[in-house]
Amino acid sequence: MPVFWKKVFLWGGVAFLIYFVAFRPDGAAQVCRSVGGGLMAMAQGMGDFLTGLTT
């Protein structure tokens, strides 16, 4: 993919993110909570796995 299109998609994503946060702050907060919860679950699973390896 040419560099031009990468920049177009990047700036389009940034513009959409700003629009989403500005006009749907509750929805944006819920997305952040969901993503954070998923990351925490993955980190917990990795910690459980590593604990299982050492015991």
PQR file with spaces between the fields and no chain letter, atoms N, CA, C, O and H, PARSE charges and radii, in Angstrom:
ATOM       1  N    MET     1       0.851   -1.175    0.000 -0.4000 1.5000
ATOM       2  CA   MET     1       0.000    0.000    0.000 -0.0000 2.0000
ATOM       3  C    MET     1       0.896    1.237    0.000  0.5500 1.7000
ATOM       4  O    MET     1       1.815    1.340    0.812 -0.5500 1.4000
ATOM       5  N    PRO     2       0.632    2.158   -0.896 -0.5600 1.5000
ATOM       6  CA   PRO     2       1.450    3.372   -0.940  0.2800 2.0000
ATOM       7  C    PRO     2       1.344    4.184    0.353  0.5500 1.7000
ATOM       8  O    PRO     2       0.357    4.102    1.084 -0.5500 1.4000
ATOM       9  N    VAL     3       2.373    4.955    0.604 -0.4000 1.5000
ATOM      10  CA   VAL     3       2.442    5.766    1.818 -0.0000 2.0000
ATOM      11  C    VAL     3       1.278    6.747    1.882  0.5500 1.7000
ATOM      12  O    VAL     3       0.759    7.024    2.964 -0.5500 1.4000
ATOM      13  H    VAL     3       3.175    5.021    0.010  0.4000 1.0000
ATOM      14  N    PHE     4       0.868    7.272    0.740 -0.4000 1.5000
ATOM      15  CA   PHE     4      -0.238    8.230    0.703 -0.0000 2.0000
ATOM      16  C    PHE     4      -1.493    7.635    1.319  0.5500 1.7000
ATOM      17  O    PHE     4      -2.147    8.288    2.132 -0.5500 1.4000
ATOM      18  H    PHE     4       1.289    7.047   -0.138  0.4000 1.0000
ATOM      19  N    TRP     5      -1.840    6.418    0.951 -0.4000 1.5000
ATOM      20  CA   TRP     5      -3.066    5.801    1.459 -0.0000 2.0000
ATOM      21  C    TRP     5      -2.956    5.474    2.937  0.5500 1.7000
ATOM      22  O    TRP     5      -3.948    5.540    3.663 -0.5500 1.4000
ATOM      23  H    TRP     5      -1.308    5.888    0.290  0.4000 1.0000
ATOM      24  N    LYS     6      -1.766    5.124    3.389 -0.4000 1.5000
ATOM      25  CA   LYS     6      -1.575    4.888    4.825 -0.0000 2.0000
ATOM      26  C    LYS     6      -1.851    6.166    5.611  0.5500 1.7000
ATOM      27  O    LYS     6      -2.490    6.129    6.663 -0.5500 1.4000
ATOM      28  H    LYS     6      -0.960    5.071    2.799  0.4000 1.0000
ATOM      29  N    LYS     7      -1.372    7.284    5.101 -0.4000 1.5000
ATOM      30  CA   LYS     7      -1.617    8.563    5.771 -0.0000 2.0000
ATOM      31  C    LYS     7      -3.097    8.918    5.741  0.5500 1.7000
ATOM      32  O    LYS     7      -3.635    9.422    6.727 -0.5500 1.4000
ATOM      33  H    LYS     7      -0.854    7.314    4.246  0.4000 1.0000
ATOM      34  N    VAL     8      -3.758    8.661    4.619 -0.4000 1.5000
ATOM      35  CA   VAL     8      -5.188    8.955    4.507 -0.0000 2.0000
ATOM      36  C    VAL     8      -5.967    8.149    5.536  0.5500 1.7000
ATOM      37  O    VAL     8      -6.818    8.697    6.236 -0.5500 1.4000
ATOM      38  H    VAL     8      -3.321    8.252    3.818  0.4000 1.0000
ATOM      39  N    PHE     9      -5.681    6.845    5.634 -0.4000 1.5000
ATOM      40  CA   PHE     9      -6.393    6.003    6.594 -0.0000 2.0000
ATOM      41  C    PHE     9      -6.060    6.381    8.031  0.5500 1.7000
ATOM      42  O    PHE     9      -6.939    6.350    8.893 -0.5500 1.4000
ATOM      43  H    PHE     9      -4.990    6.400    5.065  0.4000 1.0000
ATOM      44  N    LEU    10      -4.819    6.733    8.304 -0.4000 1.5000
ATOM      45  CA   LEU    10      -4.429    7.146    9.648 -0.0000 2.0000
ATOM      46  C    LEU    10      -5.181    8.408   10.064  0.5500 1.7000
ATOM      47  O    LEU    10      -5.774    8.450   11.141 -0.5500 1.4000
ATOM      48  H    LEU    10      -4.105    6.758    7.604  0.4000 1.0000
ATOM      49  N    TRP    11      -5.158    9.433    9.217 -0.4000 1.5000
ATOM      50  CA   TRP    11      -5.840   10.681    9.558 -0.0000 2.0000
ATOM      51  C    TRP    11      -7.351   10.503    9.576  0.5500 1.7000
ATOM      52  O    TRP    11      -8.040   11.159   10.357 -0.5500 1.4000
ATOM      53  H    TRP    11      -4.676    9.398    8.341  0.4000 1.0000
ATOM      54  N    GLY    12      -7.871    9.634    8.735 -0.4000 1.5000
ATOM      55  CA   GLY    12      -9.301    9.331    8.784 -0.0000 2.0000
ATOM      56  C    GLY    12      -9.678    8.672   10.095  0.5500 1.7000
ATOM      57  O    GLY    12     -10.719    8.980   10.674 -0.5500 1.4000
ATOM      58  H    GLY    12      -7.311    9.101    8.100  0.4000 1.0000
ATOM      59  N    GLY    13      -8.827    7.756   10.570 -0.4000 1.5000
ATOM      60  CA   GLY    13      -9.073    7.106   11.858 -0.0000 2.0000
ATOM      61  C    GLY    13      -9.006    8.088   13.011  0.5500 1.7000
ATOM      62  O    GLY    13      -9.819    8.026   13.933 -0.5500 1.4000
ATOM      63  H    GLY    13      -7.981    7.506   10.100  0.4000 1.0000
ATOM      64  N    VAL    14      -8.044    8.989   12.964 -0.4000 1.5000
ATOM      65  CA   VAL    14      -7.924   10.004   14.014 -0.0000 2.0000
ATOM      66  C    VAL    14      -9.150   10.918   14.008  0.5500 1.7000
ATOM      67  O    VAL    14      -9.682   11.254   15.066 -0.5500 1.4000
ATOM      68  H    VAL    14      -7.383    9.039   12.215  0.4000 1.0000
ATOM      69  N    ALA    15      -9.593   11.317   12.820 -0.4000 1.5000
ATOM      70  CA   ALA    15     -10.776   12.174   12.725 -0.0000 2.0000
ATOM      71  C    ALA    15     -12.010   11.453   13.256  0.5500 1.7000
ATOM      72  O    ALA    15     -12.819   12.052   13.964 -0.5500 1.4000
ATOM      73  H    ALA    15      -9.160   11.044   11.961  0.4000 1.0000
ATOM      74  N    PHE    16     -12.161   10.171   12.922 -0.4000 1.5000
ATOM      75  CA   PHE    16     -13.300    9.404   13.423 -0.0000 2.0000
ATOM      76  C    PHE    16     -13.238    9.284   14.936  0.5500 1.7000
ATOM      77  O    PHE    16     -14.266    9.403   15.603 -0.5500 1.4000
ATOM      78  H    PHE    16     -11.503    9.684   12.347  0.4000 1.0000
ATOM      79  N    LEU    17     -12.056    9.051   15.492 -0.4000 1.5000
ATOM      80  CA   LEU    17     -11.900    8.939   16.938 -0.0000 2.0000
ATOM      81  C    LEU    17     -12.302   10.240   17.632  0.5500 1.7000
ATOM      82  O    LEU    17     -13.023   10.215   18.629 -0.5500 1.4000
ATOM      83  H    LEU    17     -11.221    8.955   14.950  0.4000 1.0000
ATOM      84  N    ILE    18     -11.845   11.360   17.115 -0.4000 1.5000
ATOM      85  CA   ILE    18     -12.209   12.657   17.699 -0.0000 2.0000
ATOM      86  C    ILE    18     -13.716   12.882   17.597  0.5500 1.7000
ATOM      87  O    ILE    18     -14.340   13.340   18.554 -0.5500 1.4000
ATOM      88  H    ILE    18     -11.259   11.381   16.305  0.4000 1.0000
ATOM      89  N    TYR    19     -14.299   12.566   16.452 -0.4000 1.5000
ATOM      90  CA   TYR    19     -15.745   12.714   16.260 -0.0000 2.0000
ATOM      91  C    TYR    19     -16.508   11.833   17.241  0.5500 1.7000
ATOM      92  O    TYR    19     -17.478   12.276   17.856 -0.5500 1.4000
ATOM      93  H    TYR    19     -13.792   12.193   15.675  0.4000 1.0000
ATOM      94  N    PHE    20     -16.068   10.584   17.387 -0.4000 1.5000
ATOM      95  CA   PHE    20     -16.734    9.625   18.270 -0.0000 2.0000
ATOM      96  C    PHE    20     -16.691   10.103   19.716  0.5500 1.7000
ATOM      97  O    PHE    20     -17.701   10.042   20.418 -0.5500 1.4000
ATOM      98  H    PHE    20     -15.279   10.224   16.888  0.4000 1.0000
ATOM      99  N    VAL    21     -15.542   10.575   20.164 -0.4000 1.5000
ATOM     100  CA   VAL    21     -15.408   11.050   21.543 -0.0000 2.0000
ATOM     101  C    VAL    21     -16.214   12.333   21.752  0.5500 1.7000
ATOM     102  O    VAL    21     -16.812   12.522   22.811 -0.5500 1.4000
ATOM     103  H    VAL    21     -14.722   10.624   19.594  0.4000 1.0000
ATOM     104  N    ALA    22     -16.234   13.206   20.758 -0.4000 1.5000
ATOM     105  CA   ALA    22     -16.931   14.487   20.913 -0.0000 2.0000
ATOM     106  C    ALA    22     -18.448   14.330   20.923  0.5500 1.7000
ATOM     107  O    ALA    22     -19.135   14.985   21.706 -0.5500 1.4000
ATOM     108  H    ALA    22     -15.749   13.053   19.898  0.4000 1.0000
ATOM     109  N    PHE    23     -18.969   13.468   20.061 -0.4000 1.5000
ATOM     110  CA   PHE    23     -20.421   13.380   19.918 -0.0000 2.0000
ATOM     111  C    PHE    23     -21.044   12.181   20.609  0.5500 1.7000
ATOM     112  O    PHE    23     -22.262   12.146   20.783 -0.5500 1.4000
ATOM     113  H    PHE    23     -18.411   12.936   19.425  0.4000 1.0000
ATOM     114  N    ARG    24     -20.252   11.198   21.008 -0.4000 1.5000
ATOM     115  CA   ARG    24     -20.774   10.027   21.718 -0.0000 2.0000
ATOM     116  C    ARG    24     -19.843    9.677   22.882  0.5500 1.7000
ATOM     117  O    ARG    24     -19.270    8.587   22.893 -0.5500 1.4000
ATOM     118  H    ARG    24     -19.263   11.225   20.866  0.4000 1.0000
ATOM     119  N    PRO    25     -19.677   10.571   23.858 -0.5600 1.5000
ATOM     120  CA   PRO    25     -18.721   10.311   24.935  0.2800 2.0000
ATOM     121  C    PRO    25     -19.074    9.077   25.762  0.5500 1.7000
ATOM     122  O    PRO    25     -18.179    8.364   26.218 -0.5500 1.4000
ATOM     123  N    ASP    26     -20.375    8.814   25.963 -0.4000 1.5000
ATOM     124  CA   ASP    26     -20.752    7.620   26.726 -0.0000 2.0000
ATOM     125  C    ASP    26     -20.368    6.351   25.977  0.5500 1.7000
ATOM     126  O    ASP    26     -19.867    5.398   26.573 -0.5500 1.4000
ATOM     127  H    ASP    26     -21.102    9.392   25.592  0.4000 1.0000
ATOM     128  N    GLY    27     -20.603    6.344   24.682 -0.4000 1.5000
ATOM     129  CA   GLY    27     -20.222    5.191   23.869 -0.0000 2.0000
ATOM     130  C    GLY    27     -18.718    5.000   23.838  0.5500 1.7000
ATOM     131  O    GLY    27     -18.230    3.872   23.913 -0.5500 1.4000
ATOM     132  H    GLY    27     -21.010    7.119   24.198  0.4000 1.0000
ATOM     133  N    ALA    28     -17.974    6.106   23.728 -0.4000 1.5000
ATOM     134  CA   ALA    28     -16.514    6.026   23.712 -0.0000 2.0000
ATOM     135  C    ALA    28     -15.988    5.502   25.045  0.5500 1.7000
ATOM     136  O    ALA    28     -15.041    4.716   25.079 -0.5500 1.4000
ATOM     137  H    ALA    28     -18.370    7.022   23.667  0.4000 1.0000
ATOM     138  N    ALA    29     -16.603    5.937   26.140 -0.4000 1.5000
ATOM     139  CA   ALA    29     -16.184    5.453   27.457 -0.0000 2.0000
ATOM     140  C    ALA    29     -16.457    3.957   27.595  0.5500 1.7000
ATOM     141  O    ALA    29     -15.648    3.226   28.166 -0.5500 1.4000
ATOM     142  H    ALA    29     -17.372    6.575   26.113  0.4000 1.0000
ATOM     143  N    GLN    30     -17.590    3.504   27.077 -0.4000 1.5000
ATOM     144  CA   GLN    30     -17.912    2.077   27.151 -0.0000 2.0000
ATOM     145  C    GLN    30     -16.931    1.249   26.321  0.5500 1.7000
ATOM     146  O    GLN    30     -16.530    0.163   26.740 -0.5500 1.4000
ATOM     147  H    GLN    30     -18.248    4.098   26.613  0.4000 1.0000
ATOM     148  N    VAL    31     -16.543    1.752   25.154 -0.4000 1.5000
ATOM     149  CA   VAL    31     -15.553    1.052   24.333 -0.0000 2.0000
ATOM     150  C    VAL    31     -14.235    0.952   25.089  0.5500 1.7000
ATOM     151  O    VAL    31     -13.603   -0.105   25.091 -0.5500 1.4000
ATOM     152  H    VAL    31     -16.869    2.634   24.814  0.4000 1.0000
ATOM     153  N    CYS    32     -13.815    2.034   25.728 -0.4000 1.5000
ATOM     154  CA   CYS    32     -12.561    2.013   26.496 -0.0000 2.0000
ATOM     155  C    CYS    32     -12.647    1.034   27.658  0.5500 1.7000
ATOM     156  O    CYS    32     -11.685    0.316   27.934 -0.5500 1.4000
ATOM     157  H    CYS    32     -14.328    2.893   25.726  0.4000 1.0000
ATOM     158  N    ARG    33     -13.785    0.996   28.339 -0.4000 1.5000
ATOM     159  CA   ARG    33     -13.957    0.033   29.432 -0.0000 2.0000
ATOM     160  C    ARG    33     -13.875   -1.398   28.913  0.5500 1.7000
ATOM     161  O    ARG    33     -13.245   -2.251   29.538 -0.5500 1.4000
ATOM     162  H    ARG    33     -14.565    1.579   28.114  0.4000 1.0000
ATOM     163  N    SER    34     -14.504   -1.661   27.785 -0.4000 1.5000
ATOM     164  CA   SER    34     -14.499   -3.011   27.223 -0.0000 2.0000
ATOM     165  C    SER    34     -13.096   -3.432   26.801  0.5500 1.7000
ATOM     166  O    SER    34     -12.666   -4.551   27.081 -0.5500 1.4000
ATOM     167  H    SER    34     -15.016   -0.969   27.277  0.4000 1.0000
ATOM     168  N    VAL    35     -12.389   -2.534   26.129 -0.4000 1.5000
ATOM     169  CA   VAL    35     -11.024   -2.838   25.700 -0.0000 2.0000
ATOM     170  C    VAL    35     -10.129   -3.041   26.916  0.5500 1.7000
ATOM     171  O    VAL    35      -9.329   -3.976   26.948 -0.5500 1.4000
ATOM     172  H    VAL    35     -12.739   -1.625   25.901  0.4000 1.0000
ATOM     173  N    GLY    36     -10.258   -2.174   27.916 -0.4000 1.5000
ATOM     174  CA   GLY    36      -9.464   -2.316   29.142 -0.0000 2.0000
ATOM     175  C    GLY    36      -9.758   -3.617   29.858  0.5500 1.7000
ATOM     176  O    GLY    36      -8.843   -4.274   30.354 -0.5500 1.4000
ATOM     177  H    GLY    36     -10.908   -1.415   27.891  0.4000 1.0000
ATOM     178  N    GLY    37     -11.032   -4.000   29.919 -0.4000 1.5000
ATOM     179  CA   GLY    37     -11.398   -5.263   30.550 -0.0000 2.0000
ATOM     180  C    GLY    37     -10.817   -6.454   29.810  0.5500 1.7000
ATOM     181  O    GLY    37     -10.365   -7.417   30.430 -0.5500 1.4000
ATOM     182  H    GLY    37     -11.776   -3.467   29.516  0.4000 1.0000
ATOM     183  N    GLY    38     -10.829   -6.390   28.491 -0.4000 1.5000
ATOM     184  CA   GLY    38     -10.240   -7.469   27.694 -0.0000 2.0000
ATOM     185  C    GLY    38      -8.739   -7.576   27.901  0.5500 1.7000
ATOM     186  O    GLY    38      -8.202   -8.676   28.023 -0.5500 1.4000
ATOM     187  H    GLY    38     -11.197   -5.608   27.987  0.4000 1.0000
ATOM     188  N    LEU    39      -8.061   -6.433   27.941 -0.4000 1.5000
ATOM     189  CA   LEU    39      -6.615   -6.440   28.181 -0.0000 2.0000
ATOM     190  C    LEU    39      -6.287   -6.976   29.571  0.5500 1.7000
ATOM     191  O    LEU    39      -5.318   -7.715   29.745 -0.5500 1.4000
ATOM     192  H    LEU    39      -8.498   -5.539   27.841  0.4000 1.0000
ATOM     193  N    MET    40      -7.096   -6.603   30.557 -0.4000 1.5000
ATOM     194  CA   MET    40      -6.878   -7.108   31.916 -0.0000 2.0000
ATOM     195  C    MET    40      -7.091   -8.619   31.975  0.5500 1.7000
ATOM     196  O    MET    40      -6.350   -9.321   32.663 -0.5500 1.4000
ATOM     197  H    MET    40      -7.884   -6.003   30.416  0.4000 1.0000
ATOM     198  N    ALA    41      -8.092   -9.121   31.266 -0.4000 1.5000
ATOM     199  CA   ALA    41      -8.342  -10.561   31.245 -0.0000 2.0000
ATOM     200  C    ALA    41      -7.179  -11.299   30.588  0.5500 1.7000
ATOM     201  O    ALA    41      -6.784  -12.370   31.049 -0.5500 1.4000
ATOM     202  H    ALA    41      -8.694   -8.551   30.707  0.4000 1.0000
ATOM     203  N    MET    42      -6.628  -10.732   29.514 -0.4000 1.5000
ATOM     204  CA   MET    42      -5.479  -11.368   28.860 -0.0000 2.0000
ATOM     205  C    MET    42      -4.264  -11.356   29.778  0.5500 1.7000
ATOM     206  O    MET    42      -3.537  -12.347   29.856 -0.5500 1.4000
ATOM     207  H    MET    42      -6.949   -9.862   29.140  0.4000 1.0000
ATOM     208  N    ALA    43      -4.037  -10.246   30.473 -0.4000 1.5000
ATOM     209  CA   ALA    43      -2.905  -10.161   31.394 -0.0000 2.0000
ATOM     210  C    ALA    43      -3.074  -11.153   32.542  0.5500 1.7000
ATOM     211  O    ALA    43      -2.107  -11.788   32.961 -0.5500 1.4000
ATOM     212  H    ALA    43      -4.627   -9.441   30.410  0.4000 1.0000
ATOM     213  N    GLN    44      -4.293  -11.289   33.049 -0.4000 1.5000
ATOM     214  CA   GLN    44      -4.558  -12.251   34.123 -0.0000 2.0000
ATOM     215  C    GLN    44      -4.301  -13.674   33.637  0.5500 1.7000
ATOM     216  O    GLN    44      -3.707  -14.479   34.354 -0.5500 1.4000
ATOM     217  H    GLN    44      -5.079  -10.773   32.708  0.4000 1.0000
ATOM     218  N    GLY    45      -4.745  -13.983   32.430 -0.4000 1.5000
ATOM     219  CA   GLY    45      -4.508  -15.309   31.864 -0.0000 2.0000
ATOM     220  C    GLY    45      -3.023  -15.590   31.684  0.5500 1.7000
ATOM     221  O    GLY    45      -2.564  -16.696   31.968 -0.5500 1.4000
ATOM     222  H    GLY    45      -5.228  -13.329   31.848  0.4000 1.0000
ATOM     223  N    MET    46      -2.266  -14.596   31.214 -0.4000 1.5000
ATOM     224  CA   MET    46      -0.823  -14.772   31.050 -0.0000 2.0000
ATOM     225  C    MET    46      -0.161  -14.974   32.405  0.5500 1.7000
ATOM     226  O    MET    46       0.737  -15.805   32.539 -0.5500 1.4000
ATOM     227  H    MET    46      -2.639  -13.697   30.984  0.4000 1.0000
ATOM     228  N    GLY    47      -0.596  -14.226   33.405 -0.4000 1.5000
ATOM     229  CA   GLY    47      -0.044  -14.399   34.755 -0.0000 2.0000
ATOM     230  C    GLY    47      -0.355  -15.774   35.311  0.5500 1.7000
ATOM     231  O    GLY    47       0.505  -16.401   35.930 -0.5500 1.4000
ATOM     232  H    GLY    47      -1.326  -13.551   33.296  0.4000 1.0000
ATOM     233  N    ASP    48      -1.579  -16.254   35.098 -0.4000 1.5000
ATOM     234  CA   ASP    48      -1.936  -17.599   35.553 -0.0000 2.0000
ATOM     235  C    ASP    48      -1.097  -18.654   34.848  0.5500 1.7000
ATOM     236  O    ASP    48      -0.666  -19.624   35.472 -0.5500 1.4000
ATOM     237  H    ASP    48      -2.277  -15.745   34.595  0.4000 1.0000
ATOM     238  N    PHE    49      -0.862  -18.473   33.555 -0.4000 1.5000
ATOM     239  CA   PHE    49      -0.049  -19.414   32.792 -0.0000 2.0000
ATOM     240  C    PHE    49       1.377  -19.457   33.326  0.5500 1.7000
ATOM     241  O    PHE    49       1.930  -20.535   33.544 -0.5500 1.4000
ATOM     242  H    PHE    49      -1.212  -17.685   33.048  0.4000 1.0000
ATOM     243  N    LEU    50       1.973  -18.283   33.538 -0.4000 1.5000
ATOM     244  CA   LEU    50       3.350  -18.245   34.032 -0.0000 2.0000
ATOM     245  C    LEU    50       3.445  -18.793   35.451  0.5500 1.7000
ATOM     246  O    LEU    50       4.431  -19.444   35.798 -0.5500 1.4000
ATOM     247  H    LEU    50       1.523  -17.408   33.361  0.4000 1.0000
ATOM     248  N    THR    51       2.437  -18.539   36.270 -0.4000 1.5000
ATOM     249  CA   THR    51       2.417  -19.102   37.614 -0.0000 2.0000
ATOM     250  C    THR    51       2.336  -20.617   37.547  0.5500 1.7000
ATOM     251  O    THR    51       2.991  -21.312   38.324 -0.5500 1.4000
ATOM     252  H    THR    51       1.636  -18.010   35.989  0.4000 1.0000
ATOM     253  N    GLY    52       1.538  -21.130   36.626 -0.4000 1.5000
ATOM     254  CA   GLY    52       1.423  -22.576   36.456 -0.0000 2.0000
ATOM     255  C    GLY    52       2.726  -23.210   35.998  0.5500 1.7000
ATOM     256  O    GLY    52       2.995  -24.364   36.333 -0.5500 1.4000
ATOM     257  H    GLY    52       1.006  -20.565   35.994  0.4000 1.0000
ATOM     258  N    LEU    53       3.536  -22.489   35.242 -0.4000 1.5000
ATOM     259  CA   LEU    53       4.813  -23.029   34.787 -0.0000 2.0000
ATOM     260  C    LEU    53       5.822  -23.135   35.923  0.5500 1.7000
ATOM     261  O    LEU    53       6.657  -24.039   35.935 -0.5500 1.4000
ATOM     262  H    LEU    53       3.316  -21.552   34.969  0.4000 1.0000
ATOM     263  N    THR    54       5.745  -22.218   36.872 -0.4000 1.5000
ATOM     264  CA   THR    54       6.754  -22.181   37.926 -0.0000 2.0000
ATOM     265  C    THR    54       6.377  -23.016   39.138  0.5500 1.7000
ATOM     266  O    THR    54       7.216  -23.224   40.015 -0.5500 1.4000
ATOM     267  H    THR    54       5.067  -21.484   36.863  0.4000 1.0000
ATOM     268  N    THR    55       5.148  -23.501   39.218 -0.4000 1.5000
ATOM     269  CA   THR    55       4.766  -24.303   40.387 -0.0000 2.0000
ATOM     270  C    THR    55       4.599  -25.742   40.008  0.5500 1.7000
ATOM     271  O    THR    55       4.278  -26.571   40.860 -0.5500 1.4000
ATOM     272  H    THR    55       4.466  -23.333   38.506  0.4000 1.0000
